Amino acid sequence: MKPVRVVLTGATGFIGSGVLRELLRQRGGSGTRAGRRLCIRVVGRRPPQTADSTAAEWVRADLARPETLHGVCRGADVLLHMAAAIGSDEAECVAINQHGTAALMEEAVRAGTGRIVHLSTSAVYGPGPHRGIAVDEVTPAPASAVSRTRLAGEAHALAAGASVLRPGLVLGAGDRWVVPLLAECLRVVPYLWDGGRGRVSAVAVEDLARLVTRLALVPQQTGGPRVWHASHPEPVRVGDLLDTLARHQVLPPVSAAIPWAECLSMLRAAETFVTERQFALVATDHWYDSRDVWDAAGCPAGPGPLASPEGAVEWYRSALAKRPAA
């Protein structure tokens, strides 16, 4: 039988590298379609450094230069588009998240790629609070260049027939955004924010990688092009998240609680890069109904992102130790 040919973008990034590890783990195993083996083609500006990544073909291409994408999906059965620009440069975000995604999806359609999984973000909904909403129950209102251009990229992916995933906070080794942001928020507001009662959608990077791979390789009924929330089905209480990280000596412990209005006053008075929008995203209710995608993929969600954080503890300690002074 012919192998399953998978094209992966973003393999040098946080989530994409997790997907590559999972693909390599699945290689030749029962997780492939009817046990067929995998041929993995990594597309990016540089080759991945994941262990055993030499088992994957590397094709040099740059989403910011659409002409370099020509032919990258030739012969592919599956496209997993995990790459995105997440910086503050709007021109770069437009070039990669919007125009680059459009060009990549055109290549997939031209090649007849039968299955596409496209990574987006729940940040496209904009300011909350959001409590258990279903997909598009709230009209997206992105508040940054990253989320605006990723929402625009979703439209190109859906037009190509993709399953679009919107995860919330993604945790694990390689995370350079969520826990560093929590650390800075605690530095300027060293209290339990609004009693830690806020709930957020979160997912361990390993679990998200399992879900992406399952959607790619195992036949299931997903109803054609569709947007899915892709966090763990159970939201995480912010106080529990902070407590777990404190018990593993990643963040300092906090116990005294102050109201949310007072938290915002302290933030406004501090010298920090954190915006009120970013603070609210990790401290107040931002959770989304994510049950459907796990059921549709036939993929167990696992015990949740706080169940076994040990694998990421050393990463976080090291990353936080290297942070420049605020």
C-alpha positions, -999 to 999 in steps of 0.1 A, spaced: 0 0 0 11 36 -7 24 55 23 5 84 38 23 116 27 21 144 52 33 180 47 40 199 79 47 236 84 60 251 116 81 221 127 107 244 143 80 261 164 65 253 198 34 234 186 47 223 152 77 206 168 53 187 191 33 176 161 65 164 144 75 144 174 40 128 175 41 120 137 75 104 142 61 84 171 32 73 150 55 64 120 46 29 109 23 23 139 -13 15 143 -22 52 144 -18 56 106 -46 49 81 -50 11 82 -14 8 95 1 24 64 35 40 70 41 78 69 63 99 47 68 133 63 78 164 44 87 194 66 84 228 49 102 258 64 131 282 64 154 258 84 154 221 92 139 209 125 161 199 154 137 174 169 152 140 177 150 116 148 139 145 125 163 132 99 135 107 92 115 136 76 122 152 43 130 190 46 119 214 18 132 250 22 104 275 18 93 307 33 56 316 39 66 353 36 78 346 0 48 327 -16 69 319 -48 90 296 -27 59 274 -18 54 262 -54 51 224 -54 55 219 -17 22 199 -15 28 178 -46 18 142 -39 6 150 -4 -23 133 12 -24 156 43 -13 192 50 -7 202 86 -3 240 87 11 248 122 32 278 112 23 314 122 39 348 129 32 357 165 52 389 169 41 426 169 52 434 134 20 438 115 36 436 81 52 403 90 19 390 103 0 400 72 27 384 50 29 351 68 -5 345 85 -26 359 57 -8 360 23 14 330 31 -15 309 43 -35 318 11 -6 308 -11 -1 275 8 -38 266 6 -37 273 -32 -8 248 -34 -28 222 -14 -58 226 -36 -37 225 -68 -21 193 -56 -54 177 -46 -44 173 -10 -73 155 6 -70 165 42 -59 198 58 -56 208 94 -49 245 101 -38 259 134 -54 292 146 -61 306 180 -91 314 203 -76 349 206 -95 357 174 -126 363 197 -110 393 212 -117 407 247 -138 386 271 -150 375 294 -161 343 276 -177 315 294 -182 281 277 -190 295 243 -194 273 212 -176 281 180 -187 315 167 -213 319 194 -195 352 199 -185 371 168 -147 372 164 -133 406 173 -95 402 172 -76 428 191 -41 424 177 -22 421 144 -15 385 152 -52 375 159 -65 397 130 -43 381 105 -48 346 118 -85 351 115 -80 362 79 -58 330 74 -87 309 86 -109 320 57 -83 308 32 -80 275 50 -117 269 52 -120 277 15 -95 249 8 -116 225 29 -96 226 62 -103 217 97 -94 249 116 -83 245 152 -86 273 178 -67 263 210 -66 285 240 -35 286 263 -9 260 252 14 248 280 45 227 280 83 226 272 89 253 245 62 277 257 76 312 255 44 331 260 19 317 286 40 310 317 65 339 310 34 362 308 21 348 341 54 354 357 55 390 347 19 395 358 28 381 392 58 404 394 37 435 390 6 422 408 18 397 433 -16 386 445 -42 360 437 -60 379 410 -97 382 418 -93 352 441 -80 330 413 -116 322 403 -112 329 366 -113 299 343 -93 296 310 -92 271 282 -58 254 281 -42 223 266 -8 206 270 12 208 238 16 170 238 -22 166 239 -27 191 211 -2 173 190 -20 140 195 -53 157 184 -37 172 153 -21 139 143 -54 120 149 -73 144 127 -46 140 101 -43 102 100 -74 85 113 -106 85 93 -134 103 110 -165 123 103 -157 160 108 -184 174 84 -161 190 59 -144 224 64 -151 235 99 -137 255 129 -131 236 161 -122 247 196 -91 227 205 -84 230 242 -89 204 269 -127 199 275 -123 210 311 -113 246 317 -85 254 341 -91 275 372 -65 303 373 -58 297 410 -51 261 403 -28 269 375 -8 293 396 -7 269 425 5 240 404 34 261 389 42 274 424 44 238 438 69 229 411 89 261 419 83 276 385 64 307 399 64 322 434 35 312 456 7 336 462 -22 334 487 -35 369 494 -64 378 470 -74 412 458 -103 423 436 -99 426 398 -103 464 398 -74 467 422 -53 443 400 -58 466 370 -49 496 391 -16 480 401 -9 470 365 -15 505 352 9 519 378 37 494 369 65 496 344 57 464 323 52 452 288 19 435 298 -13 451 285 -46 450 302 -59 427 274 -30 402 280 -35 403 317 -72 396 314 -66 368 289 -47 347 316 -65 360 347 -102 361 339 -128 339 322 -117 330 287 -129 294 281 -145 277 251 -165 246 247 -139 222 232 -157 188 236 -167 183 200 -133 180 184 -120 153 207 -152 132 201 -151 137 163 -114 127 162 -120 97 185 -90 110 206 -90 108 244 -83 143 258 -63 130 287 -63 142 323 -56 178 314 -27 202 313 -21 204 350 -20 166 356 17 160 347 36 192 343 69 176 354 82 173 318 80 211 313 92 222 347 129 224 339 121 242 306 101 268 325 127 273 352 154 278 327 134 301 304 123 323 333 159 324 347 170 339 314 144 366 313 158 401 310 149 425 338 115 442 333 
